[in-house]
């Protein structure tokens, strides 16, 4: 295999992440014409779960780079009728230049990549969401380091070490990928969840090992009132992820004190920014007052998915 995949954010080195972030800034703010960079290239997009931002951002990204994207519903592929993941991978590799997959099971993406002769991108699994968190760090750099509107020759990644990010909610795929990315970049992260809803233990252990080299502080907490003190960014996500719908009523009770609301924001400072990967269940994990308020940057964060997808695609496909 002579190509690179993005299955986990930890598949990329620090330098690769820096290069992708810098490329994303050029995509958003640079004057260079990019409409032919992936001319003649095709991306297959397999979706076993619903999507708004991931689907549209990847499809528009390919169009803007001069390539083409094919949407493939999990209901339409022969996978539904029993074709193996390996055989689907071998076949699609002969047609397209890369494959992006939003899968029910992380292991299916791992297996698909094993048999693929073209790059494979994790567009969300039950374990990780690497494209999302790369876009999140792009947004953090943009907002806190005031990089826009010019494209810097050197990203001041070292300044990320001075920031504190607090994730409040479920220890899901977002928190898993955040732990890995923050540990690689040397950022300080607190993942605050109810007891029993902590992030994946193996990923946490991996993040701790990486953080020993980068001096990042990766912490777990069960108390949002203390976790958010001095936070530069507070990040939340839905309490009930896709595939967990039968747990929703119970989760609403367990997570009710983990809501991002005006009262919780009073524990931090007026410059704290609010992140959410969307879609949001307003009135559950976040109130209207907060997500629509002056500290919210969630729609800038959503927009930046387009620019980071372009950078990822360009890195993997060109």
Secondary structure, DSSP 8 states (H G I E B T S, - for coil): --S--BSSGGGS-HHHHHHHHHHHHHHHH--S--TTTTTT-EEEEEESS--SHHHHHHHHHHHHTT-EEEEEETTTSGGGGT--HHHHHHHHHTT-SEEEEE-S-HHHHHHHHHH-SSEEEES--SS--HHHHHHHHHHHHHHHS--TTS--SS--GGGGGG-EEEEES--SHHHHHHHHHHHHHT-EEEEE--TT----HHHHHHHHHHHHHH---EEEES-HHHHTTT-SEEEE--SS-TT-GGGHHHHHHHTGGG-B-HHHHTTS-TT-EEEE-S---BTTTB-HHHHTSTTB-HHHHHHHHHHHHHHHHHHHH-
